[in-house]
Amino acid sequence: MNAGRRILVCDDELQILRALKVVLREAGFDVTVAATASEALDAAAIRPPDAAIIDLMLPDGSGVDVCRRLRSWSDMPLVVLSAIGDEDQKVEALEAGADDYVTKPFGPRELVARLNAVLRRAGEAVDEPAFSTGGLEVDLGARVVKRDGEEVHLTPIEYDLLRVLLRNRGRLMTHRALLTEVWGPGYADDTRVLRTHIANLRRKIEPADGARCIQTDSGVGYRFVA
């Protein structure tokens, strides 16, 4: 499935770089490695990868800056690696264009799953008109939402939240990104109103057994998981 897909990996810790190379090659990827921000940017420019995994802390710069510069000319999926406690940097990286983050220490299966998820999303049509999963049906064109065959009545704000999350499904959307997209720039810091509407939306679309459609990344944002 991943044969021929080229992944750029940038991390200054040699042990982690070697481990990532092994894990990704075993998953079928072609791997290019870099230990610094400048090496990563040069490698991406010379031979553009299908996706990149970037550590946030690099010896010659920030992984946030690498994400921002890559995003200025490429739509490739970007996954950042973050040390525990770097919540502000995670948010900053996501707002700079990263698609997801994985916290160190990480499990190989989780990393590959996250990478495959952003690659799948990159290959999907963003304006897909209809979507269904686990009893939830959404027709974006008709603005109709059903749960187990029964129509669900959403407020305009709830519908817009669901639309944005669906069109970015699998991707972690920061609080600021959701607030700006749905309410506008003037509400970019109003996380309380966002939490309230997310809670109402969950109550209406998620199944009674407690399975989550909308996953919370505490302090960072939300993602829709199929």
N, C-alpha and C positions, 0 to 999 in steps of 0.2 A: 504493500500500500504506500510506503514512504520511499520506495526506491527512487533514487534520482533527486529527491528533495534535499536541498542544500541548506544547512543551518549554520549560522555564524554564532559562536559562543565566545563571550568576552568575560574573563575573570582573572584576577591577578594572583589567586591562590592556586599554585601548580597542582596540588592534590585534587582540588575540586575540578580544575580544568581537565585533568586526566580522567576523573570519574565521569564527568559529563560526556566526554568524548566516547568512552566505552558504552555508557548507557544509550546514547543516541545512535551510535553505530549498530548496537544490538537491535534497536528498534527500526533499523533500515535506512537511517538518514546518512547523508554525506555531510561530514562535519569539517568546518573551518574554525580554527581557534585563534584567539588574540588575547594578550595579557594586559593591554593598555587601551585607553580610549582612542588614541591616534592610530594604533594598529587596527582596531575594529573598524574605524571610519575608512581607513585606506583599503582594507580587505573588502568592505561592502561596496566601495566605489569601483574597485578593479573587477570584482566578480560578484555582482549582486546576489545575495542569498534569497531563499524563499521565506525565511524567518530568522529572527535573531534572539538570543538569550543574553541579556546584559546584566552584569553585577552593578549594583548601585554605587559601590565604593571602589574606585579605581585609582591607581597611583598618580596619574597625570590629569585627573578630572573627574567629573561626576557622570554616573550612568544616566542621570536625568538629562544632561547636556547631550550625551550620545543619542538618546531617544529623540530628543528635540531635533537634532541635526539630521538623523536618519529620516524622521517623519517629514522634514522639509522637502524631501525629494522622492520619498518612497512610501507606498502603502503596505509594505511587508508587515506581517504580524510581529510584534515586539513583546517579549516576556522579560520582566526584570526579576533579578534575584535580590532578596532583601534580608538583612540580618534582623532578628527579633527586636522589636522596639523602634524600628525606623518608620513608624506610621506616617509621619509628616512627609518623609521622602517617598513613600509608596504613593501617597496622594499626588505629590508633585510630579512623579514619573508618569502616573496615569494621565494627568492633565497635560503632560508634555507629549503624549501620543502613545504611551505603552498600552497594550491590550490587556495585560494580566500581570500578576506577580506571583512568585513562589517564595515562601519564607525558608531561610536556612535554619536548621538542617532540613532537607527535603527528602522525600521518598522518590526513588527512580520512577515508579509507576505513576505517581502523582504528576511529576514533571512531564513525562511523555503524554499523559492524558491531557494536561493543560495545553501543551504544545499542539497536539492533534486538534483540540477544540478550537484554538485560534486559527489554525490552518483551515479547518472546515468552514469556519465563519467567513474567512477571507474569500472562499470560493463560492459562497452563497449569494444569491440576489438579495440586496438589502430591501427591495420593495416587494418582496414576496407577499401576495395579497391574502393568503390564508395559511393558518397554522393550527395544528392539533397535537396534543400530547396528554396522555393519562386522563382522558375524559374532559379536558379543556379544549374548546374550539374557538378560534378567533378568526373572523373575516374582517380584515382591515379595510377592504374596499367598501363593504356594507356597514361597517362599524357595529357588527353583531358579535357578542360574546356569549358562549354557552358553556355550562358546567353540567356534565352528565346528561346532555340533551335538553336541558332547561335553560332558557335565555336568562342571562344575568344582566341586571340593570346597573350600569356604572355611571357615576357622575362624569362630566367632561374632563375633570382633572384626573380622575382614576383611569379613564380610558387613555388619555394622553400619556400617563405614566406607563401603562401596560404596553402601549404602542412603542414607546422609546425603548423599554426593556426588551421587548420581543425583537425589534429590529437590530438590537445589539446583543442578542441572546448568547450566553456563554461568556460574554465580556463583562468585566467588572466596571460598573459605571459609578463614578464618584458622586458624593452628595452634591457637590457644586455643579457637576455636569448635568445631573437630572434636574436640579432646581433651575438652572439657566435655560435648559431645553424646554421645560414644561411651564415654568412661571415667568421666566425672563431674568435678565441680569440683576435687576433690583432685589431679587430674592435669593441670590447666590449663597448666602450664609444662613438661611433660615431652615436649619436642619429639623427643628421641632415640627414645622408644618409638613415636611417631607415624611418624617416618621409616622405622623398621624395618618396621612393618606396611604402610605404603604401598608399600614396595619389594616385599614379599611379595605384596601384592594385584596390583601391576602384573605381576609375573612370571606370575601365574595367568590374568589376564584380557586382557592386551594381546597383539596378534598378533606372530608371530615376525619380521615385517618391520620391527619397531621403531616403528611408528606409536603415538603416545601417546593413550590415553583419559584419563589423569589428567595434567594439566599442572601443573608446579611454578612458582610465583611465588616466587623465591628470597627467603628471609627473611620471607615473609609468609604463604603458605599454598598450597592446592591447589584446582584446579577440575576438574570432569569436562567434557570437551569431546566432543561427538558428532561 
